[in-house]
Amino acid sequence: MLDIRQIGEHAHKRGESAIRLMTNAPIPICVKTSALGFFNAPIVKLPDITGQLHSINHLQNLTKAENRIQRALTRATDKQP
């Protein structure tokens, strides 16, 4: 999460930054990646530190995150007496 905060809020982190897709695959990115480039559209193509482009679908990631949260909430409420 700090990697996305670093892009969006200029938070600083030592070392190489990486964002993770919902598959948990890390994409090493340049620290100077701009928030505009990352959040410019629902689907963006972002270069990694080698210049290779990666497609990031924010809507798909939000849907997957929402599903994970809903499953966790369901499990948590099912365990309560």
Secondary structure in CASP SS format (residue, H / E / C, confidence):
PFRMAT SS
TARGET T0000
AUTHOR 0000-0000-0000
METHOD secondary structure of the structure
MODEL  1
M C 1.00
L H 1.00
D H 1.00
I H 1.00
R H 1.00
Q H 1.00
I H 1.00
G H 1.00
E H 1.00
H C 1.00
A C 1.00
H C 1.00
K C 1.00
R C 1.00
G C 1.00
E C 1.00
S E 1.00
A E 1.00
I E 1.00
R E 1.00
L C 1.00
M C 1.00
T C 1.00
N C 1.00
A C 1.00
P E 1.00
I E 1.00
P E 1.00
I E 1.00
C C 1.00
V C 1.00
K C 1.00
T C 1.00
S C 1.00
A H 1.00
L H 1.00
G H 1.00
F H 1.00
F H 1.00
N C 1.00
A C 1.00
P C 1.00
I E 1.00
V E 1.00
K E 1.00
L E 1.00
P E 1.00
D C 1.00
I C 1.00
T C 1.00
G C 1.00
Q C 1.00
L E 1.00
H E 1.00
S E 1.00
I E 1.00
N E 1.00
H H 1.00
L H 1.00
Q H 1.00
N H 1.00
L H 1.00
T H 1.00
K H 1.00
A H 1.00
E H 1.00
N H 1.00
R H 1.00
I H 1.00
Q H 1.00
R H 1.00
A H 1.00
L H 1.00
T H 1.00
R H 1.00
A H 1.00
T H 1.00
D H 1.00
K H 1.00
Q C 1.00
P C 1.00
END
